[in-house]
Amino acid sequence: MRVSTNAFVLRRIRWSDSSLILTLYSLDFGRISAVVRGALRPGSRFLGRIELFSQGEFQLIRREGRELDTAIEASVISHGRLLRTNFRAFAGAGLFADWLLCVVSHGNEPSGPVYRLLEQVFALLEAGSSPWPVVCGGVIRLLQLSGLGFSADTCAACGARIQGQAFWSHSSGGVLCGNCGESGFPVKSGLISFLSKAGNSSLESVARVSLWPGGYIQCHSLLKEYAQVHLEHRLLLRSEKVMKEMLNAGQ
Ligand SMILES: [Zn+2]
């Protein structure tokens, strides 16, 4: 069946001398893999049209029961050039793409809200937003959309408003009040405020929040551990190290 869909290129893997396999996140079908035959041949019609983190319209051949589609045409919607040439933006886009591919499997529905989130995260990074709040805020949205949301406003165990020292428990599903806190570990109130804001306000406003030094590393580690507990597998986030090194270098 021949179909057309808009999609972001999240991964490019060499398949043969001249062909690539793309991991795409598409508006209509969610996560898909597609082979692009002849993509690396000189003069290929795909030249410059399937770059990493670019957004395009793809013509695909899809076969029932097969996980690998074939891309037969691609035209660019957004080049996303800065996402490849600006180091900060590249690291942020890479880390968010890693998260998305860990959380969303093939054929996961619905794809529209996740597609729009990805579009928003990439647009903010391309506009020069600080990558840590964009990635952490984006991940919090991604977890919500994937049914893995947590409670950051009220105690996950008893529903009480959080006053004074807050605690956190991955398995209980979020923040805990002082009375329920023995099953969790203490967390800074600034972190809980960020988690709550990220769950309730626009990503644009979350992107402008700056935490204390090391705050985003703590936030990201908490999100990663939480996701690992609920997904029951380890998250392979290849760009995490790059992002941490960038922070250490004062970028
Ligand atoms: Zn409680």
Residues whose N, C-alpha, C, O or C-beta is under 5 A from the ligand:
A	BS01	ZN	C155 A157 C158 G159 A160 C177 C180
